[in-house]
Amino acid sequence: MPTSTFHNQIADRLTEREVRYTRGRRTVITALSKADGPRSAAELQGDLDIPLSSIYRSLAVLEEAGVLDPHFGQRGVTRYELAEWLRGHHHHLVCVHCGAVDDVELPEDYERMVDRLVEGIGSMAEFTAFSHDLEIEGRCARCR
């Protein structure tokens, strides 16, 4: 997606919610759009020249506006990524040793299998599933 269209979609979403798309928020969004998986505030600060307190405020506002999705990981660390409506549907590989979180897109036939599994689990519990997030825990290639 062209960068201007991407940022325009976010700006429109924030305007609908009467939230300004500040330079700091745009910087956080740009960093997350280039990341290969969800990032914590501390990880973002390592890449950006923005105070950690400003990053936390931006993440909170962007999450509340539905622009970011939080992922609650090990040791109480929350990592953020662009919402599915921006980035597309995908899953995560989580390293239990170093905490790295990488995105993974499943082939269509695998995604259909996961959808059927989620639907089956939901129906067993008389629950109607609308969506799912899959996180696979293990050790990444760097930590093996």
C-alpha positions as CSV (number, residue, x, y, z in Angstrom):
1,M,0.0,0.0,0.0
2,P,1.4,3.4,-0.9
3,T,2.6,5.3,2.2
4,S,0.4,8.3,1.7
5,T,-2.7,6.2,1.4
6,F,-1.7,4.2,4.5
7,H,-1.2,7.4,6.5
8,N,-4.4,8.9,5.1
9,Q,-6.4,5.9,6.3
10,I,-5.0,6.3,9.8
11,A,-5.6,10.1,9.7
12,D,-9.2,9.5,8.7
13,R,-9.7,7.0,11.5
14,L,-8.2,9.3,14.1
15,T,-10.2,12.3,12.8
16,E,-13.5,10.3,13.1
17,R,-12.5,9.8,16.8
18,E,-11.5,13.5,17.2
19,V,-7.9,12.5,17.8
20,R,-5.0,14.4,16.2
21,Y,-2.4,12.6,14.1
22,T,0.6,14.2,15.6
23,R,4.2,13.9,14.4
24,G,5.0,11.6,17.3
25,R,2.1,9.3,16.6
26,R,3.0,9.3,12.9
27,T,6.6,8.3,13.8
28,V,5.4,5.4,16.0
29,I,3.1,4.2,13.2
30,T,5.9,4.4,10.6
31,A,8.2,2.4,12.9
32,L,5.6,-0.3,13.5
33,S,4.8,-0.5,9.8
34,K,8.4,-1.3,9.1
35,A,8.7,-3.9,11.9
36,D,8.6,-7.6,11.2
37,G,6.4,-8.2,14.2
38,P,4.8,-6.6,17.3
39,R,7.1,-4.2,19.2
40,S,7.1,-3.0,22.8
41,A,7.5,0.6,23.8
42,A,11.1,0.0,24.9
43,E,11.9,-1.7,21.6
44,L,10.4,1.3,19.7
45,Q,12.4,3.7,21.8
46,G,15.6,2.0,20.7
47,D,14.7,2.8,17.1
48,L,13.2,6.3,17.7
49,D,14.4,9.6,19.2
50,I,11.3,10.0,21.3
51,P,11.0,9.9,25.1
52,L,9.6,6.7,26.4
53,S,6.7,8.5,28.1
54,S,5.6,10.0,24.7
55,I,5.8,6.6,23.1
56,Y,3.5,5.1,25.8
57,R,1.0,7.9,25.4
58,S,1.0,7.5,21.6
59,L,0.5,3.7,21.9
60,A,-2.4,4.2,24.3
61,V,-4.1,6.7,22.1
62,L,-3.6,4.7,18.9
63,E,-4.8,1.5,20.6
64,E,-7.9,3.3,21.9
65,A,-8.6,4.5,18.4
66,G,-8.4,1.0,17.0
67,V,-5.2,1.7,14.9
68,L,-3.0,-0.7,17.0
69,D,-3.6,-4.1,18.4
70,P,-1.9,-5.0,21.7
71,H,-0.3,-8.4,22.3
72,F,0.2,-9.4,25.9
73,G,3.4,-11.4,26.2
74,Q,5.7,-13.0,28.6
75,R,6.9,-11.2,31.7
76,G,4.0,-8.7,31.4
77,V,5.5,-7.0,28.2
78,T,2.8,-5.6,25.9
79,R,3.8,-5.4,22.2
80,Y,1.9,-3.5,19.6
81,E,1.3,-3.8,15.9
82,L,-0.9,-2.2,13.3
83,A,-4.5,-3.3,13.5
84,E,-5.6,-6.1,11.3
85,W,-7.6,-3.8,9.1
86,L,-4.3,-2.1,8.1
87,R,-1.9,-4.9,8.0
88,G,-3.9,-7.9,7.1
89,H,-4.6,-11.2,8.9
90,H,-1.5,-13.1,10.2
91,H,-0.2,-15.0,13.2
92,H,2.8,-14.9,15.4
93,L,5.8,-17.0,16.3
94,V,6.9,-16.1,19.9
95,C,10.4,-17.1,21.2
96,V,10.1,-18.1,24.8
97,H,13.8,-17.5,25.3
98,C,14.5,-14.0,23.9
99,G,10.9,-12.7,23.6
100,A,11.1,-12.0,19.8
101,V,7.8,-12.0,18.1
102,D,7.7,-12.6,14.3
103,D,4.8,-12.4,12.0
104,V,3.8,-15.4,9.9
105,E,1.2,-15.6,7.2
106,L,-0.3,-19.0,6.6
107,P,-1.0,-20.5,3.2
108,E,-4.7,-20.3,2.4
109,D,-5.3,-24.0,3.0
110,Y,-3.7,-23.8,6.4
111,E,-5.7,-20.7,7.3
112,R,-8.9,-22.6,6.3
113,M,-7.9,-25.5,8.6
114,V,-7.4,-23.0,11.5
115,D,-10.7,-21.3,10.7
116,R,-12.5,-24.7,10.9
117,L,-10.7,-25.6,14.2
118,V,-11.7,-22.2,15.7
119,E,-15.3,-22.7,14.6
120,G,-15.4,-26.2,16.0
121,I,-14.0,-25.1,19.4
122,G,-16.5,-22.3,19.5
123,S,-19.4,-24.5,18.7
124,M,-18.4,-27.0,21.4
125,A,-18.7,-24.2,23.9
126,E,-21.9,-22.7,22.3
127,F,-19.8,-19.7,21.3
128,T,-19.8,-17.9,18.0
129,A,-16.2,-17.0,17.0
130,F,-15.7,-14.0,14.8
131,S,-12.0,-13.9,14.6
132,H,-8.8,-15.5,16.0
133,D,-5.2,-14.8,16.8
134,L,-2.7,-17.6,16.8
135,E,0.6,-17.4,18.7
136,I,3.0,-20.3,18.4
137,E,5.5,-20.4,21.2
138,G,8.9,-22.0,20.9
139,R,12.6,-21.0,20.3
140,C,13.6,-18.9,17.4
141,A,16.6,-19.8,15.1
142,R,18.8,-17.3,17.0
143,C,18.2,-19.0,20.4
144,R,18.1,-22.7,19.4
